[in-house]
Amino acid sequence: MRNEAHVKKLINSPESVVTDALYGMAAAHPGLSVEPEAGLVTRAGGPRPGKVALLSGGGSGHEPLHAG
């Protein structure tokens, strides 16, 4: 008989899945900072003078898939 006490969901709630994923990414990478209102993860410490900013990201329109 299988143990049915396993995880049944990968998200806490549909309303917070994007924000939760962004904060999870930042928790795993201390050099990142989250801007939840904008749905962004940025480099902690802000832009560096003389450097070009690059935005990268994607997903299905529901969750972040990749960012860099």
N, CA, C and O atoms as a CHARMM CRD file, in Angstrom:
* protein
*
  272
    1    1 MET  N      0.83700  -1.17800   0.00000 PROA 1      0.00000
    2    1 MET  CA     0.00000   0.00000   0.00000 PROA 1      0.00000
    3    1 MET  C      0.88600   1.24800   0.00000 PROA 1      0.00000
    4    1 MET  O      1.86200   1.32200   0.74600 PROA 1      0.00000
    5    2 ARG  N      0.54400   2.21300  -0.82900 PROA 2      0.00000
    6    2 ARG  CA     1.31600   3.45700  -0.91700 PROA 2      0.00000
    7    2 ARG  C      0.97400   4.39300   0.22600 PROA 2      0.00000
    8    2 ARG  O     -0.14400   4.40100   0.74100 PROA 2      0.00000
    9    3 ASN  N      1.97400   5.18700   0.61000 PROA 3      0.00000
   10    3 ASN  CA     1.74500   6.22700   1.59900 PROA 3      0.00000
   11    3 ASN  C      1.14800   7.43900   0.88500 PROA 3      0.00000
   12    3 ASN  O      1.81000   8.03300   0.03400 PROA 3      0.00000
   13    4 GLU  N     -0.06400   7.80800   1.20600 PROA 4      0.00000
   14    4 GLU  CA    -0.75700   8.91000   0.52200 PROA 4      0.00000
   15    4 GLU  C     -0.46600  10.26000   1.15900 PROA 4      0.00000
   16    4 GLU  O     -1.09200  11.25100   0.78500 PROA 4      0.00000
   17    5 ALA  N      0.46300  10.33400   2.10600 PROA 5      0.00000
   18    5 ALA  CA     0.79200  11.59600   2.76800 PROA 5      0.00000
   19    5 ALA  C      1.90600  12.33000   2.02400 PROA 5      0.00000
   20    5 ALA  O      2.75800  12.95200   2.65900 PROA 5      0.00000
   21    6 HSD  N      1.91700  12.27200   0.71200 PROA 6      0.00000
   22    6 HSD  CA     2.94500  12.95200  -0.07400 PROA 6      0.00000
   23    6 HSD  C      2.43300  14.31700  -0.54700 PROA 6      0.00000
   24    6 HSD  O      1.24500  14.62000  -0.43300 PROA 6      0.00000
   25    7 VAL  N      3.31800  15.10800  -1.06300 PROA 7      0.00000
   26    7 VAL  CA     2.96700  16.43600  -1.55300 PROA 7      0.00000
   27    7 VAL  C      2.05600  16.30000  -2.76100 PROA 7      0.00000
   28    7 VAL  O      2.33800  15.52900  -3.67900 PROA 7      0.00000
   29    8 LYS  N      0.97000  17.04700  -2.75500 PROA 8      0.00000
   30    8 LYS  CA     0.02000  16.97400  -3.85900 PROA 8      0.00000
   31    8 LYS  C      0.04800  18.22500  -4.72900 PROA 8      0.00000
   32    8 LYS  O     -0.49300  18.22400  -5.83500 PROA 8      0.00000
   33    9 LYS  N      0.67200  19.28600  -4.24200 PROA 9      0.00000
   34    9 LYS  CA     0.72200  20.53200  -4.99600 PROA 9      0.00000
   35    9 LYS  C      2.13400  21.08800  -4.98200 PROA 9      0.00000
   36    9 LYS  O      2.88300  20.88400  -4.02700 PROA 9      0.00000
   37   10 LEU  N      2.48700  21.78700  -6.04000 PROA 10     0.00000
   38   10 LEU  CA     3.79900  22.41600  -6.13200 PROA 10     0.00000
   39   10 LEU  C      3.74800  23.90200  -5.81500 PROA 10     0.00000
   40   10 LEU  O      4.79000  24.55000  -5.71200 PROA 10     0.00000
   41   11 ILE  N      2.54900  24.44700  -5.65900 PROA 11     0.00000
   42   11 ILE  CA     2.40200  25.87500  -5.38100 PROA 11     0.00000
   43   11 ILE  C      1.56700  26.06800  -4.12100 PROA 11     0.00000
   44   11 ILE  O      0.75000  25.22000  -3.76100 PROA 11     0.00000
   45   12 ASN  N      1.79100  27.20100  -3.45900 PROA 12     0.00000
   46   12 ASN  CA     1.00300  27.52300  -2.27300 PROA 12     0.00000
   47   12 ASN  C     -0.38300  28.01200  -2.66600 PROA 12     0.00000
   48   12 ASN  O     -1.38700  27.57600  -2.10300 PROA 12     0.00000
   49   13 SER  N     -0.43200  28.92600  -3.64500 PROA 13     0.00000
   50   13 SER  CA    -1.70800  29.41700  -4.15700 PROA 13     0.00000
   51   13 SER  C     -1.48400  29.99500  -5.54900 PROA 13     0.00000
   52   13 SER  O     -0.40800  30.52600  -5.82400 PROA 13     0.00000
   53   14 PRO  N     -2.45800  29.90400  -6.42000 PROA 14     0.00000
   54   14 PRO  CA    -2.30000  30.46000  -7.77000 PROA 14     0.00000
   55   14 PRO  C     -2.01900  31.96100  -7.75700 PROA 14     0.00000
   56   14 PRO  O     -1.31100  32.47200  -8.62400 PROA 14     0.00000
   57   15 GLU  N     -2.57400  32.66200  -6.77300 PROA 15     0.00000
   58   15 GLU  CA    -2.40200  34.11200  -6.70300 PROA 15     0.00000
   59   15 GLU  C     -0.97200  34.52200  -6.34200 PROA 15     0.00000
   60   15 GLU  O     -0.53900  35.62100  -6.68800 PROA 15     0.00000
   61   16 SER  N     -0.23900  33.65100  -5.65100 PROA 16     0.00000
   62   16 SER  CA     1.09700  34.03900  -5.19500 PROA 16     0.00000
   63   16 SER  C      2.22400  33.24800  -5.85200 PROA 16     0.00000
   64   16 SER  O      3.37700  33.38300  -5.44200 PROA 16     0.00000
   65   17 VAL  N      1.92800  32.43300  -6.85200 PROA 17     0.00000
   66   17 VAL  CA     2.94600  31.54700  -7.42000 PROA 17     0.00000
   67   17 VAL  C      4.12200  32.31600  -8.02600 PROA 17     0.00000
   68   17 VAL  O      5.27000  31.90400  -7.85900 PROA 17     0.00000
   69   18 VAL  N      3.86300  33.41400  -8.72100 PROA 18     0.00000
   70   18 VAL  CA     4.96200  34.16300  -9.33400 PROA 18     0.00000
   71   18 VAL  C      5.82900  34.81000  -8.25400 PROA 18     0.00000
   72   18 VAL  O      7.05400  34.69300  -8.28300 PROA 18     0.00000
   73   19 THR  N      5.19800  35.48400  -7.31500 PROA 19     0.00000
   74   19 THR  CA     5.95200  36.13100  -6.23700 PROA 19     0.00000
   75   19 THR  C      6.72600  35.10600  -5.42400 PROA 19     0.00000
   76   19 THR  O      7.88500  35.34200  -5.08200 PROA 19     0.00000
   77   20 ASP  N      6.11000  33.97400  -5.10900 PROA 20     0.00000
   78   20 ASP  CA     6.80100  32.91600  -4.36000 PROA 20     0.00000
   79   20 ASP  C      8.01600  32.40700  -5.12600 PROA 20     0.00000
   80   20 ASP  O      9.07200  32.17800  -4.53600 PROA 20     0.00000
   81   21 ALA  N      7.87200  32.22900  -6.43500 PROA 21     0.00000
   82   21 ALA  CA     8.98800  31.74200  -7.25100 PROA 21     0.00000
   83   21 ALA  C     10.12300  32.75700  -7.29600 PROA 21     0.00000
   84   21 ALA  O     11.29400  32.38200  -7.23800 PROA 21     0.00000
   85   22 LEU  N      9.78200  34.04400  -7.39900 PROA 22     0.00000
   86   22 LEU  CA    10.80700  35.08100  -7.42900 PROA 22     0.00000
   87   22 LEU  C     11.56800  35.14000  -6.11100 PROA 22     0.00000
   88   22 LEU  O     12.79500  35.23200  -6.10400 PROA 22     0.00000
   89   23 TYR  N     10.84500  35.08800  -4.99800 PROA 23     0.00000
   90   23 TYR  CA    11.50800  35.10100  -3.69600 PROA 23     0.00000
   91   23 TYR  C     12.32300  33.82600  -3.48300 PROA 23     0.00000
   92   23 TYR  O     13.37200  33.86800  -2.83900 PROA 23     0.00000
   93   24 GLY  N     11.86600  32.71500  -4.00400 PROA 24     0.00000
   94   24 GLY  CA    12.63400  31.46800  -3.91400 PROA 24     0.00000
   95   24 GLY  C     13.94100  31.56600  -4.67800 PROA 24     0.00000
   96   24 GLY  O     14.97800  31.10000  -4.20600 PROA 24     0.00000
   97   25 MET  N     13.89500  32.17600  -5.86500 PROA 25     0.00000
   98   25 MET  CA    15.11500  32.35400  -6.65700 PROA 25     0.00000
   99   25 MET  C     16.09800  33.25100  -5.91500 PROA 25     0.00000
  100   25 MET  O     17.29400  32.96200  -5.86500 PROA 25     0.00000
  101   26 ALA  N     15.58900  34.34700  -5.33500 PROA 26     0.00000
  102   26 ALA  CA    16.45500  35.26900  -4.59800 PROA 26     0.00000
  103   26 ALA  C     17.00300  34.60900  -3.33700 PROA 26     0.00000
  104   26 ALA  O     18.13800  34.88800  -2.95000 PROA 26     0.00000
  105   27 ALA  N     16.23000  33.74400  -2.68700 PROA 27     0.00000
  106   27 ALA  CA    16.71600  33.04500  -1.49100 PROA 27     0.00000
  107   27 ALA  C     17.84800  32.08900  -1.84700 PROA 27     0.00000
  108   27 ALA  O     18.76900  31.88900  -1.05500 PROA 27     0.00000
  109   28 ALA  N     17.77900  31.50700  -3.02700 PROA 28     0.00000
  110   28 ALA  CA    18.81400  30.56500  -3.46600 PROA 28     0.00000
  111   28 ALA  C     20.06800  31.27400  -3.96100 PROA 28     0.00000
  112   28 ALA  O     21.14500  30.68000  -3.99900 PROA 28     0.00000
  113   29 HSD  N     19.93100  32.54100  -4.33900 PROA 29     0.00000
  114   29 HSD  CA    21.05000  33.31300  -4.89900 PROA 29     0.00000
  115   29 HSD  C     21.11700  34.66000  -4.19600 PROA 29     0.00000
  116   29 HSD  O     20.44300  35.60200  -4.61100 PROA 29     0.00000
  117   30 PRO  N     21.92100  34.77000  -3.13300 PROA 30     0.00000
  118   30 PRO  CA    21.96900  35.99200  -2.32100 PROA 30     0.00000
  119   30 PRO  C     22.34300  37.26300  -3.08400 PROA 30     0.00000
  120   30 PRO  O     22.11100  38.36000  -2.57800 PROA 30     0.00000
  121   31 GLY  N     22.90200  37.15100  -4.26100 PROA 31     0.00000
  122   31 GLY  CA    23.25000  38.32500  -5.04700 PROA 31     0.00000
  123   31 GLY  C     22.07400  38.92600  -5.79300 PROA 31     0.00000
  124   31 GLY  O     22.24300  39.87000  -6.56500 PROA 31     0.00000
  125   32 LEU  N     20.87900  38.38400  -5.57000 PROA 32     0.00000
  126   32 LEU  CA    19.68900  38.87200  -6.25700 PROA 32     0.00000
  127   32 LEU  C     18.74800  39.57700  -5.29300 PROA 32     0.00000
  128   32 LEU  O     18.76600  39.32100  -4.08900 PROA 32     0.00000
  129   33 SER  N     17.93100  40.45800  -5.83200 PROA 33     0.00000
  130   33 SER  CA    16.93800  41.19000  -5.06300 PROA 33     0.00000
  131   33 SER  C     15.60600  41.11100  -5.81000 PROA 33     0.00000
  132   33 SER  O     15.59200  41.09100  -7.04100 PROA 33     0.00000
  133   34 VAL  N     14.49500  41.06600  -5.08500 PROA 34     0.00000
  134   34 VAL  CA    13.16700  40.93300  -5.69300 PROA 34     0.00000
  135   34 VAL  C     12.43400  42.26600  -5.65900 PROA 34     0.00000
  136   34 VAL  O     12.45100  42.97000  -4.64900 PROA 34     0.00000
  137   35 GLU  N     11.79200  42.60400  -6.76900 PROA 35     0.00000
  138   35 GLU  CA    10.88200  43.74000  -6.85200 PROA 35     0.00000
  139   35 GLU  C      9.49900  43.15800  -7.15000 PROA 35     0.00000
  140   35 GLU  O      9.10100  43.08800  -8.31300 PROA 35     0.00000
  141   36 PRO  N      8.75600  42.73900  -6.11200 PROA 36     0.00000
  142   36 PRO  CA     7.51100  41.99700  -6.32800 PROA 36     0.00000
  143   36 PRO  C      6.43200  42.76600  -7.08500 PROA 36     0.00000
  144   36 PRO  O      5.68000  42.16200  -7.85100 PROA 36     0.00000
  145   37 GLU  N      6.33500  44.08600  -6.89000 PROA 37     0.00000
  146   37 GLU  CA     5.30000  44.86200  -7.58500 PROA 37     0.00000
  147   37 GLU  C      5.51600  44.83000  -9.09600 PROA 37     0.00000
  148   37 GLU  O      4.55400  44.83400  -9.86500 PROA 37     0.00000
  149   38 ALA  N      6.77300  44.80000  -9.51700 PROA 38     0.00000
  150   38 ALA  CA     7.10100  44.77600 -10.93900 PROA 38     0.00000
  151   38 ALA  C      7.28200  43.35700 -11.46900 PROA 38     0.00000
  152   38 ALA  O      7.37400  43.15400 -12.68000 PROA 38     0.00000
  153   39 GLY  N      7.33400  42.36200 -10.55700 PROA 39     0.00000
  154   39 GLY  CA     7.56200  40.98500 -10.98400 PROA 39     0.00000
  155   39 GLY  C      8.96900  40.76500 -11.48200 PROA 39     0.00000
  156   39 GLY  O      9.18200  40.00800 -12.42900 PROA 39     0.00000
  157   40 LEU  N      9.94600  41.42600 -10.84800 PROA 40     0.00000
  158   40 LEU  CA    11.32800  41.37300 -11.31400 PROA 40     0.00000
  159   40 LEU  C     12.28600  40.83800 -10.25700 PROA 40     0.00000
  160   40 LEU  O     12.07100  40.97900  -9.05400 PROA 40     0.00000
  161   41 VAL  N     13.34000  40.22500 -10.75000 PROA 41     0.00000
  162   41 VAL  CA    14.49300  39.88500  -9.93100 PROA 41     0.00000
  163   41 VAL  C     15.65000  40.67200 -10.51500 PROA 41     0.00000
  164   41 VAL  O     15.90800  40.60900 -11.71700 PROA 41     0.00000
  165   42 THR  N     16.34800  41.41400  -9.66400 PROA 42     0.00000
  166   42 THR  CA    17.46700  42.22200 -10.13500 PROA 42     0.00000
  167   42 THR  C     18.72600  41.86600  -9.35700 PROA 42     0.00000
  168   42 THR  O     18.67600  41.17500  -8.33900 PROA 42     0.00000
  169   43 ARG  N     19.84300  42.35000  -9.85700 PROA 43     0.00000
  170   43 ARG  CA    21.10200  42.17800  -9.14400 PROA 43     0.00000
  171   43 ARG  C     21.07400  43.06400  -7.91400 PROA 43     0.00000
  172   43 ARG  O     20.80800  44.26200  -8.02000 PROA 43     0.00000
  173   44 ALA  N     21.34400  42.49500  -6.74800 PROA 44     0.00000
  174   44 ALA  CA    21.39500  43.28800  -5.52600 PROA 44     0.00000
  175   44 ALA  C     22.49200  44.33000  -5.66000 PROA 44     0.00000
  176   44 ALA  O     23.55300  44.04700  -6.21500 PROA 44     0.00000
  177   45 GLY  N     22.25000  45.50900  -5.16600 PROA 45     0.00000
  178   45 GLY  CA    23.24300  46.56700  -5.25400 PROA 45     0.00000
  179   45 GLY  C     23.00600  47.51200  -6.42000 PROA 45     0.00000
  180   45 GLY  O     23.71900  48.50600  -6.56500 PROA 45     0.00000
  181   46 GLY  N     22.02500  47.22000  -7.24400 PROA 46     0.00000
  182   46 GLY  CA    21.67800  48.12500  -8.33200 PROA 46     0.00000
  183   46 GLY  C     22.61500  48.07100  -9.51800 PROA 46     0.00000
  184   46 GLY  O     23.52500  47.24300  -9.56300 PROA 46     0.00000
  185   47 PRO  N     22.39400  48.95400 -10.48100 PROA 47     0.00000
  186   47 PRO  CA    23.21800  48.95700 -11.69700 PROA 47     0.00000
  187   47 PRO  C     24.65200  49.40600 -11.40400 PROA 47     0.00000
  188   47 PRO  O     24.92300  50.12200 -10.43900 PROA 47     0.00000
  189   48 ARG  N     25.54300  48.96100 -12.26200 PROA 48     0.00000
  190   48 ARG  CA    26.95000  49.36200 -12.15800 PROA 48     0.00000
  191   48 ARG  C     27.23800  50.40400 -13.22700 PROA 48     0.00000
  192   48 ARG  O     26.93300  50.18900 -14.40100 PROA 48     0.00000
  193   49 PRO  N     27.81800  51.52600 -12.83500 PROA 49     0.00000
  194   49 PRO  CA    28.13700  52.57600 -13.81400 PROA 49     0.00000
  195   49 PRO  C     29.03000  52.03200 -14.93400 PROA 49     0.00000
  196   49 PRO  O     29.97400  51.28300 -14.68500 PROA 49     0.00000
  197   50 GLY  N     28.71500  52.42200 -16.16100 PROA 50     0.00000
  198   50 GLY  CA    29.51300  52.01600 -17.30800 PROA 50     0.00000
  199   50 GLY  C     29.17100  50.64900 -17.85200 PROA 50     0.00000
  200   50 GLY  O     29.80200  50.19200 -18.80500 PROA 50     0.00000
  201   51 LYS  N     28.18600  49.98100 -17.27200 PROA 51     0.00000
  202   51 LYS  CA    27.77500  48.65200 -17.73300 PROA 51     0.00000
  203   51 LYS  C     26.39300  48.73300 -18.36800 PROA 51     0.00000
  204   51 LYS  O     25.57800  49.57500 -17.99100 PROA 51     0.00000
  205   52 VAL  N     26.13600  47.86900 -19.31800 PROA 52     0.00000
  206   52 VAL  CA    24.85600  47.80900 -19.99900 PROA 52     0.00000
  207   52 VAL  C     23.91700  46.89000 -19.22800 PROA 52     0.00000
  208   52 VAL  O     24.31200  45.79900 -18.82000 PROA 52     0.00000
  209   53 ALA  N     22.67500  47.32600 -19.02700 PROA 53     0.00000
  210   53 ALA  CA    21.66900  46.49900 -18.36500 PROA 53     0.00000
  211   53 ALA  C     21.08600  45.51300 -19.37100 PROA 53     0.00000
  212   53 ALA  O     20.86300  45.86000 -20.53000 PROA 53     0.00000
  213   54 LEU  N     20.84500  44.30800 -18.93400 PROA 54     0.00000
  214   54 LEU  CA    20.27000  43.28000 -19.79000 PROA 54     0.00000
  215   54 LEU  C     19.11900  42.62700 -19.05600 PROA 54     0.00000
  216   54 LEU  O     19.26000  42.21100 -17.90600 PROA 54     0.00000
  217   55 LEU  N     17.97900  42.53700 -19.72300 PROA 55     0.00000
  218   55 LEU  CA    16.80900  41.87900 -19.15000 PROA 55     0.00000
  219   55 LEU  C     16.58300  40.57500 -19.89000 PROA 55     0.00000
  220   55 LEU  O     16.63800  40.53100 -21.11800 PROA 55     0.00000
  221   56 SER  N     16.33000  39.52500 -19.14600 PROA 56     0.00000
  222   56 SER  CA    16.07900  38.21800 -19.74400 PROA 56     0.00000
  223   56 SER  C     15.05800  37.49400 -18.89000 PROA 56     0.00000
  224   56 SER  O     15.10100  37.56300 -17.66100 PROA 56     0.00000
  225   57 GLY  N     14.16100  36.81600 -19.52600 PROA 57     0.00000
  226   57 GLY  CA    13.17900  36.05000 -18.76700 PROA 57     0.00000
  227   57 GLY  C     12.19600  35.39200 -19.69900 PROA 57     0.00000
  228   57 GLY  O     12.18700  35.65800 -20.90100 PROA 57     0.00000
  229   58 GLY  N     11.38100  34.54700 -19.15200 PROA 58     0.00000
  230   58 GLY  CA    10.38300  33.89200 -19.97200 PROA 58     0.00000
  231   58 GLY  C      9.54800  32.93500 -19.15900 PROA 58     0.00000
  232   58 GLY  O      9.81100  32.70700 -17.97800 PROA 58     0.00000
  233   59 GLY  N      8.56600  32.39000 -19.78200 PROA 59     0.00000
  234   59 GLY  CA     7.67000  31.44500 -19.13700 PROA 59     0.00000
  235   59 GLY  C      6.43200  31.27700 -19.97900 PROA 59     0.00000
  236   59 GLY  O      6.36400  31.74600 -21.11500 PROA 59     0.00000
  237   60 SER  N      5.47000  30.61300 -19.41900 PROA 60     0.00000
  238   60 SER  CA     4.24600  30.33200 -20.15200 PROA 60     0.00000
  239   60 SER  C      3.22900  31.46800 -20.01800 PROA 60     0.00000
  240   60 SER  O      2.11700  31.38000 -20.53700 PROA 60     0.00000
  241   61 GLY  N      3.62000  32.52800 -19.32200 PROA 61     0.00000
  242   61 GLY  CA     2.68500  33.60900 -19.05700 PROA 61     0.00000
  243   61 GLY  C      2.09200  33.48600 -17.67100 PROA 61     0.00000
  244   61 GLY  O      1.34800  34.36600 -17.23700 PROA 61     0.00000
  245   62 HSD  N      2.40600  32.41500 -16.97100 PROA 62     0.00000
  246   62 HSD  CA     1.86600  32.20100 -15.63300 PROA 62     0.00000
  247   62 HSD  C      2.94000  32.19500 -14.56200 PROA 62     0.00000
  248   62 HSD  O      2.73400  32.73500 -13.47500 PROA 62     0.00000
  249   63 GLU  N      4.08800  31.59000 -14.85600 PROA 63     0.00000
  250   63 GLU  CA     5.17600  31.53100 -13.88100 PROA 63     0.00000
  251   63 GLU  C      6.47500  31.92000 -14.56200 PROA 63     0.00000
  252   63 GLU  O      6.61000  31.83100 -15.78300 PROA 63     0.00000
  253   64 PRO  N      7.43600  32.35700 -13.74100 PROA 64     0.00000
  254   64 PRO  CA     8.76000  32.57000 -14.32900 PROA 64     0.00000
  255   64 PRO  C      9.38300  31.23000 -14.69800 PROA 64     0.00000
  256   64 PRO  O      9.35000  30.28600 -13.90800 PROA 64     0.00000
  257   65 LEU  N      9.94700  31.15000 -15.88700 PROA 65     0.00000
  258   65 LEU  CA    10.61300  29.92400 -16.32800 PROA 65     0.00000
  259   65 LEU  C     12.11500  30.06700 -16.18300 PROA 65     0.00000
  260   65 LEU  O     12.78400  29.17600 -15.65900 PROA 65     0.00000
  261   66 HSD  N     12.63600  31.17600 -16.64100 PROA 66     0.00000
  262   66 HSD  CA    14.06400  31.42700 -16.52500 PROA 66     0.00000
  263   66 HSD  C     14.28600  32.92000 -16.42400 PROA 66     0.00000
  264   66 HSD  O     13.48800  33.71500 -16.92100 PROA 66     0.00000
  265   67 ALA  N     15.36300  33.29200 -15.78500 PROA 67     0.00000
  266   67 ALA  CA    15.73600  34.69700 -15.66700 PROA 67     0.00000
  267   67 ALA  C     17.24400  34.77300 -15.63000 PROA 67     0.00000
  268   67 ALA  O     17.91300  33.83500 -15.19600 PROA 67     0.00000
  269   68 GLY  N     17.76400  35.86400 -16.07400 PROA 68     0.00000
  270   68 GLY  CA    19.20600  36.00200 -16.04300 PROA 68     0.00000
  271   68 GLY  C     19.62400  37.42400 -16.26100 PROA 68     0.00000
  272   68 GLY  O     20.81800  37.72300 -16.26600 PROA 68     0.00000
